[in-house]
Amino acid sequence: MWKTVLFLLVTIIIIPFLAFRLDVPLSHHQQAILKDLLWVYIVAAAICFITSTITGNYSQVDKLWSIMPVIYSWIVCIQSGFEERLILMALVVSIWGIRLTYNFARRGGYSIRIWLGEEDYRWSALRGRPELAATWRWTLFNLLFISFYQMGLILLITLPALKSLGASPLSWIDILIATVAIIFIILETIADQQQWNFQKEKKRLLASGQPPPEKYMKGFVDTGLWAIVRHPNYASEQSIWIVFYFFSVSATGLWLNWSVIGAIVLVLLFYGSSNFSESISLYKYPEYSDYRSKTPRFIPVKGKK
């Protein structure tokens, strides 16, 4: 567990450092905007850490996951003087953010008392692990990983907007990139809705005392997009931000530039997160092992586990 956490922490420090060192230096304007973004990040991460420590609800970052990228994107857009490409990028992120915020809200993630709301079940499962049982260890994990690592990743995935600042004019390629990103947002929406419908009906059947159909007896959704890959929502989420990176490619003409770091670290995080989620599902649902052996994880190609 600690090896995984240490690996993720190293990636979010080493990869950005190397990327910045090997690429074209930031302009003075980009440096000024980056400083503003970093201040917003530090304040947001600190608020998440303090709030979660006081309340015992460790889903504070989860509440901001779909909101902060919108803020970061519009900060860059506004400070660019509303360049056309950055307006388009901010609009794409806003569509993504509104959709994901709605999905999180309907699951009970928000509350009138903003520091409350339903906590992600994985944090409770993690707190129960022996290596995190000591209070000081969990506090350190909350500080470094839950609060500052995840909030840092949220900033990193939006940095293609900063890289695109002051570059070439908007082109048809940008429209294509935006269209592909929207398609993945739609796929993620469908996946979340299929899971929502399944869980809602499963709970209704259990509450009514009716014998549930066979597909609900398994306990997990394995139909629709979930029959193609085990995590269609995760796959779509990663794809959205990988595609978002290509705005910077269109802007600069460079296929590889430092703003790719967000997409790389996001893929690493989702791989680890899916491993942990599946370990819980394997424990809860006897048939999940068979589903896991037959269905690819993210990429709809047989043999991709």
PyMOL commands that set and color helices and strands:
alter all, ss='L'
color gray80, all
select helices_A, chain A and resi 2-22+28-55+60-64+68-79+84-106+121-127+130-132+135-157+160-163+172-208+214-217+224-227+232-252+258-284+288-294
alter helices_A, ss='H'
color red, helices_A
deselect
rebuild
show_as cartoon
